[in-house]
């Protein structure tokens, strides 16, 4: 029996008015010691050599598979403080994921090359979404050329040229980059009727408009740190090759701007600073973009309405598929007893020029996402 009809992806279906999307609220953080600050945020000419100490860079392992580990550890250690209500229906179940997954899904109606796979788990009234590498992506990662690695490292090096560890300090690019250093926020929002709890790696806090005090220490009380972070303005840092002709301009608007807009809008970031470089890795110009500006200047190529309406529809589709799976396996009454239901999982797959489908041959045990410690301990409070 088919779990649910396929989900159509055609952009024309999703061109309704923009769905309700609440301003994201910061509820936590991961890696406070890696928090960065940016003092220079204006259009200007520069000369940054992104190859500086490239031979000493510490890269992320190619086969590193983080799944949802950092987010799950945060949820487990902060469960008492967060005190999320226990939901009794799948439609009310909060969705947990990373921003990157939402960006990927939201851009799907305009994607024509990159397939995706997403594992969905229902456990104790919560839904977890975890992106998995396709075979094509695994192959690409294993066979990255030195040039590909260089392009990736250039992005990290640009961040080092622009940011520092303290609000009043100057950047110090004269040291090798450690690409494993990450600072993330944990945020919550609502997209129409879907409550979402998600982690997002953040580049830097803006320090050019107001005086920004030093952050609390790493061992400070979480509430103290949250109060510090909540009123700060974060920015995104990007690099791009110089745009020299109309075709490059069109590609920039059609592809880069769409992804940058989605990434930023999902976390309430209003400003993006881009370093435009030449083919040798020398950044020669800084340019500031507002997120609203990206959307307006690219409207002939993509629409934020389509992106977020599709994301909303995908979440609804996920919930409907889970409802049908629970009914099939455990009967209608089980939908009223989610907290005691065994773990339920599905795999959603999409390929360009196709529909989103549920893979019925998928087996969770072959690729478990939730650690046993998390399964055993998270959400164990008794229902009131």
C-alpha positions in Angstrom: 0.0 0.0 0.0 1.3 3.4 -0.9 1.8 5.6 2.2 0.8 8.8 0.5 0.4 10.2 -3.0 3.6 11.9 -4.3 4.2 15.5 -3.5 4.4 17.7 -6.6 7.2 20.3 -6.8 6.3 22.5 -9.7 6.9 26.2 -8.6 3.6 27.4 -10.2 1.6 25.4 -7.6 3.1 27.4 -4.7 2.8 31.0 -5.9 0.2 32.0 -3.3 0.7 34.8 -0.8 3.6 34.4 1.7 2.7 32.0 4.6 2.8 33.1 8.2 6.3 32.9 9.4 7.1 34.2 12.9 10.3 36.1 13.6 12.7 33.3 14.9 13.3 33.3 18.7 16.7 32.3 20.1 16.3 29.6 22.7 19.8 28.3 22.9 23.4 28.1 21.5 26.1 25.6 20.7 29.9 26.4 20.8 29.8 29.8 22.6 33.7 29.8 22.6 33.5 30.1 18.8 31.3 33.2 18.6 32.7 35.8 16.2 32.3 39.6 15.7 32.4 41.8 12.6 33.4 45.5 12.8 33.7 46.3 9.1 30.4 46.2 7.2 30.4 48.5 4.2 31.2 48.6 0.5 34.9 49.1 0.0 38.0 48.0 -2.0 40.3 45.5 -0.2 43.1 43.1 -0.9 42.6 39.8 1.0 44.7 36.8 -0.1 42.5 33.8 0.8 45.4 31.5 0.1 47.2 32.7 3.3 48.3 29.7 5.3 46.2 27.5 3.1 48.7 24.7 3.5 48.1 24.6 7.3 44.3 24.7 7.3 42.5 22.2 9.6 39.6 20.9 7.5 36.5 19.0 8.5 36.9 15.3 7.8 35.3 14.5 4.4 33.4 11.5 5.9 32.2 13.4 9.0 28.5 12.5 9.6 27.1 14.8 12.2 23.5 13.7 11.8 21.5 15.7 14.4 24.1 15.0 17.2 24.7 18.6 18.3 21.1 19.6 18.3 20.1 16.4 20.2 22.8 16.9 22.8 21.5 20.5 23.3 17.9 19.2 23.7 18.8 16.5 26.1 21.0 18.7 28.4 18.5 21.7 28.3 15.2 19.7 28.4 14.4 20.9 32.0 15.0 24.6 31.2 13.1 24.5 27.9 10.2 22.6 29.3 8.5 22.1 26.0 4.8 20.9 26.3 4.2 17.3 25.4 2.1 17.1 22.2 -0.6 14.4 21.8 -1.2 14.7 18.0 1.1 14.4 15.0 -0.3 17.7 13.6 0.9 19.5 16.7 4.2 17.7 17.0 7.2 20.1 16.8 9.7 19.6 14.0 13.4 19.4 14.9 16.1 19.9 12.2 18.9 22.1 11.0 18.5 25.3 9.0 20.4 23.7 6.1 17.7 21.1 5.6 15.0 23.8 5.5 17.0 25.8 3.0 17.4 22.7 0.8 13.7 21.9 0.9 12.6 25.5 0.4 14.7 25.8 -2.8 13.5 22.6 -4.3 10.9 24.1 -6.7 13.8 25.9 -8.4 16.4 23.1 -8.2 17.4 21.2 -11.3 20.6 19.3 -10.4 20.9 18.3 -6.8 18.7 15.4 -5.4 18.1 15.0 -1.7 17.2 12.4 0.9 15.6 13.2 4.3 15.0 10.7 7.1 11.9 11.6 9.2 11.5 10.2 12.8 8.4 10.3 15.1 9.4 9.7 18.7 7.4 10.6 21.9 5.4 13.2 20.1 8.3 14.9 18.4 9.3 14.9 14.7 13.0 14.9 13.7 14.2 15.5 10.2 17.7 14.6 9.2 19.3 15.1 5.7 21.3 12.2 4.4 23.9 12.3 1.7 22.8 10.9 -1.7 25.1 8.4 -3.4 26.1 11.2 -5.8 27.1 13.5 -3.0 29.1 10.8 -1.2 31.0 10.1 -4.4 31.7 13.8 -4.9 32.9 14.2 -1.3 35.2 11.2 -1.6 36.7 12.5 -4.9 37.0 16.2 -4.2 39.8 17.8 -6.2 42.4 20.1 -4.6 40.7 23.0 -6.4 37.3 22.0 -4.8 38.9 21.9 -1.4 40.6 25.3 -2.1 37.2 26.9 -3.0 35.7 25.6 0.3 38.7 26.9 2.3 38.6 30.3 0.7 35.1 30.9 2.2 36.4 30.1 5.7 39.5 32.3 5.2 37.3 35.2 4.2 35.4 34.9 7.5 38.7 35.0 9.3 39.7 38.2 7.5 36.4 39.8 8.6 35.8 38.6 12.1 37.5 38.5 15.5 37.0 36.7 18.9 36.0 39.9 20.7 33.9 42.9 19.7 36.7 45.4 20.0 39.5 43.2 18.6 40.7 43.3 15.0 40.7 40.2 12.7 43.8 38.2 12.7 44.1 36.3 9.4 47.8 35.5 10.0 47.0 32.2 11.6 45.8 28.9 9.9 42.0 28.4 9.8 40.4 25.7 11.9 37.3 24.8 9.8 35.9 22.7 12.5 35.1 25.7 14.7 31.4 26.5 14.7 29.0 28.6 16.6 25.3 27.9 16.3 22.1 29.3 17.6 19.1 27.1 18.4 15.9 28.9 17.4 12.2 28.3 17.4 9.5 29.6 15.0 6.2 28.8 13.5 5.5 28.4 9.8 1.7 28.5 9.6 0.7 25.7 11.9 4.1 24.0 12.2 6.3 24.6 15.2 10.0 24.3 14.3 13.0 23.9 16.5 16.2 24.2 14.6 19.9 24.7 14.8 21.8 27.2 12.5 25.5 27.9 12.3 26.0 31.7 12.5 28.9 33.7 11.1 29.2 36.8 13.3 27.6 39.5 15.4 27.5 43.0 13.8 29.6 45.6 15.7 29.6 48.6 13.5 26.3 50.2 14.4 26.3 50.1 18.2 28.8 49.3 21.0 28.7 45.5 21.6 29.9 44.3 25.0 32.0 41.2 25.4 30.1 38.0 25.6 29.6 36.1 28.9 32.1 33.5 29.8 31.7 29.9 28.5 30.6 28.7 32.0 28.0 31.4 32.5 24.4 30.6 33.2 22.5 29.8 30.0 19.9 32.4 30.7 22.6 35.1 31.0 24.1 34.1 27.6 20.6 34.0 26.0 19.9 37.5 27.2 23.2 38.6 25.6 22.5 36.9 22.3 18.8 37.8 21.9 19.3 41.5 21.1 22.4 41.1 18.9 22.3 41.5 15.1 23.9 38.6 13.3 25.1 38.8 9.7 26.0 36.3 7.0 29.4 36.3 5.3 29.8 35.1 1.7 32.3 35.0 -1.1 31.7 35.1 -4.8 33.7 35.4 -8.0 33.7 38.8 -9.6 30.6 39.2 -11.9 31.9 40.3 -15.3 29.1 39.6 -17.8 25.3 39.2 -18.1 25.3 35.4 -17.9 27.2 35.5 -14.6 24.9 38.2 -13.3 21.8 36.0 -14.1 23.4 32.9 -12.5 24.2 35.0 -9.4 20.6 36.2 -9.1 19.0 32.8 -10.0 21.1 30.5 -7.8 23.3 32.3 -5.2 20.8 35.0 -4.2 18.0 32.4 -3.7 20.1 30.3 -1.4 21.5 33.3 0.5 18.0 34.7 0.9 16.5 31.5 2.3 19.5 30.9 4.7 19.2 34.4 6.1 15.5 34.8 6.2 15.1 31.5 8.1 17.2 32.9 11.0 16.1 36.5 10.9 19.3 37.9 9.4 18.8 41.1 7.5 22.4 41.8 6.2 24.9 39.8 4.0 28.5 40.9 3.4 30.0 39.4 0.3 33.7 39.4 -0.7 34.1 39.4 -4.4 37.3 37.7 -5.5 39.3 36.9 -8.6 40.3 33.4 -9.8 43.5 33.5 -7.8 41.6 33.8 -4.5 42.2 37.5 -3.9 39.2 39.4 -2.5 39.2 42.9 -4.1 35.8 44.3 -3.1 33.4 44.1 -0.2 29.7 44.6 -1.0 26.8 44.7 1.5 23.4 43.3 0.5 20.2 43.5 2.5 18.0 40.4 2.4 15.1 42.4 1.1 17.3 43.7 -1.7 18.2 40.1 -2.8 14.6 39.2 -3.1 13.5 42.3 -5.0 16.4 42.2 -7.5 15.9 38.5 -8.2 12.1 38.4 -8.5 12.2 37.4 -12.2 14.1 34.2 -11.3 12.5 33.0 -8.1 10.0 33.9 -5.4 10.3 33.7 -1.6 6.5 32.9 -1.6 7.1 29.8 -3.6 10.0 28.7 -1.4 8.2 29.1 1.9 4.8 27.8 0.6 6.6 24.6 -0.6 8.4 24.3 2.8 5.1 24.6 4.6 3.5 22.0 2.3 6.4 19.6 2.7 6.0 19.7 6.5 2.3 19.0 6.1 3.1 16.2 3.7 5.5 14.7 6.2 2.9 14.7 9.0 0.3 13.1 6.7 2.7 10.3 5.8 3.5 9.7 9.4 -0.2 9.6 10.3 -0.8 7.0 7.6 2.2 4.9 8.7 1.0 4.9 12.3 -2.5 3.8 11.2 -1.0 1.0 9.1 1.3 -0.3 11.7 -0.5 0.3 15.0 -4.1 1.3 14.2 -6.2 4.5 14.5 -6.1 4.5 18.3 -2.3 4.7 18.4 -2.6 8.3 17.0 -4.0 9.3 20.5 -1.1 7.6 22.3 2.0 9.1 20.6 4.1 9.2 23.8 4.0 5.4 24.1 4.3 4.6 20.4 7.5 2.8 19.2 9.8 4.9 17.1 8.3 5.5 13.6 10.5 6.5 10.6 10.2 7.2 6.9 12.7 8.2 4.2 11.7 11.0 1.8 13.5 11.3 -1.5 13.5 13.8 -4.3 15.2 13.9 -7.7 15.2 16.8 -10.2 12.2 16.8 -12.5 10.4 14.3 -10.3 8.0 14.4 -7.3 8.9 13.9 -3.6 8.4 10.2 -2.7 8.5 8.0 0.3 11.0 5.2 0.0 9.2 2.1 1.2 12.3 0.0 1.2 13.9 2.1 3.8 14.9 0.5 7.2 15.8 2.8 10.1 18.1 0.3 11.8 20.5 0.5 8.8 21.1 4.1 9.5 19.9 5.1 13.0 19.7 8.8 13.6 18.7 9.2 17.3 21.4 7.9 19.8 20.1 5.3 22.3 20.9 7.7 25.2 18.6 10.2 23.6 15.8 7.7 22.8 15.9 6.5 26.4 16.0 9.8 28.2 14.5 12.6 26.1 10.8 13.3 26.5 10.4 10.9 29.4 8.2 13.2 31.5 4.8 11.8 32.4 1.8 13.1 30.6 -0.4 15.4 32.7 
